[in-house]
Amino acid sequence: MEPFPWWTEQQKKFAEELYKFVNEHMPAAEKAFWARKFPMDIVRKVQEKGYFGAGIPKRYGGMELGATGCCIAAEQLGRLYAVGHVFVVSMLGGYHQLLHFGTEEQKKKWLTKMAKGQLGAVCITEPFAGSDAASVMTTARKEGDEWVIMGRKRFITGAGPADRYFVYAKTSDDPEVIRRYGHLTAFIVEKGTPGFSLEKINELIGFENVPNGYLNFDDVRIPDENRVGDVGAGWAVMTSGLNFERLVGSAVVGGGLEDIIKMVIYYTNRRVQFKQQTSRFVNNQFKIADMITWNKLARLITYYTAMLLDSGQNAAVEASIAKLLNTDYAIQTGLDAVQIMAGDGLTKFYPVERLVREGKIGQIVAGTNEIQKLIIYRMGVLSYLDMPFRLRIDPELEIPILSLDDSPWKGKEITEEVMLKILAEDYRANPGLYMTIEDLQKETGLGKEKVLELVSALEQKKLVVNFRDSRGNIIMSKANYEGLRRAYPPEHYRYFPSWFDPEELGFFG
């Protein structure tokens, strides 16, 4: 396992130890996979080693290796199939939430158990709520010092073996409270609580021996001390941990990439077709080169994101990118590996086809990859909005160029006529674009209200087209054809490149 330069010596030592542990137990994990048994014996050894405490502070019995340590554990344990998935959901079942929202008593009770290897699960998804996590219908009502939970959860990985279930339930039906996302509350429910039962185990692609199922809450009573965070703060509790959850979920999928690459290289060096090793076929070499590239990029974004989280930074965009790339790369690596190994790649006797199926699950759990793209767009685009330049017409070349200069209109009196000229001049550089109200503020030095007043007046005179949002507010403006004609004569807009001779090639107008 290749360490990164910024890892601490403790993290490097942890990675080396885990790599050896996983290699030693891979045959047993393979046997469990074929027997379709949950490898509880391996999980117990992971518990004995204290690996479940990778990220938990030392004062609660953990190793205090941060998000980086959790990713190291997930990446390596992911090579043991079911073991890795159970490790990840156990981390998702309260690690981050308890650290940031739990009371000191809760931390001492639950984090200590987690460090010793108590298995956990996170319970968000329901029959009526998937990606739309705010729409959960499982309810919790307060009765004295207890909460009574009623409802169902589904697609819960770790259902059955887990002893600790981190549950999000609705505690208010007030439309205004729901609008403000104040209707959810987080709770911990323990296995064995009366009324709490396992309803069904799913048969899922890629989860042959990973327990994933439905849970039934039939008036389950728990003490108020099992509530994590304030009443109505469940949405904040849930979303605060999503970056960590996506990151660790991506690491466990990425764990198998390196093993598959090793398998493909091993195979192609020993497979002979057309009187040569298949590793000599250039198309196979290209595919393997892609696999290596994907593996390096996936690990880089994973551990870069972990470093950001460990340093206290917000890594929402990076965590979503890590989840997106790891799962997409896993599927593509698996597909290419199957293609290279042809018929042998289709059999279950080689683990390459398994990566395709595990990658597919990875694209769905911890927020679908489509959700990750929405997050990347909505949050990532913010860092690209501060454009210090504009396309302006260069007075010598008469072509649009990127300009860092201040607006030539600042300091001038901005009348309706001048505003129209500004919009017409922008047409020369950006004929297909509108100017935003913010653009016009920067160009003119005027306040928003004055800009809106001018473009509204020009619109009334049918010289500009104003683009409005869903509430009817003007957000962009553009000179229409009549406005262009009023602003400047036709020759002002003309441009001919040097190779175009207007007289020789036919100038008209």
PyMOL commands that set and color helices and strands:
alter all, ss='L'
color gray80, all
select helices_A, chain A and resi 9-35+40-49+51-53+58-60+66-80+82-92+95-101+104-115+133-135+175-179+224-226+234-240+242-268+278-280+282-310+316-346+352-364+369-384+416-429+437-444+448-460+481-487+490-493+502-505
alter helices_A, ss='H'
color red, helices_A
select strands_A, chain A and resi 120-123+139-143+146-157+164-170+184-190+196-201+212-223+227-228+272-273+276-277+390-393+400-403+435-436+464-468+474-479
alter strands_A, ss='S'
color yellow, strands_A
deselect
rebuild
show_as cartoon
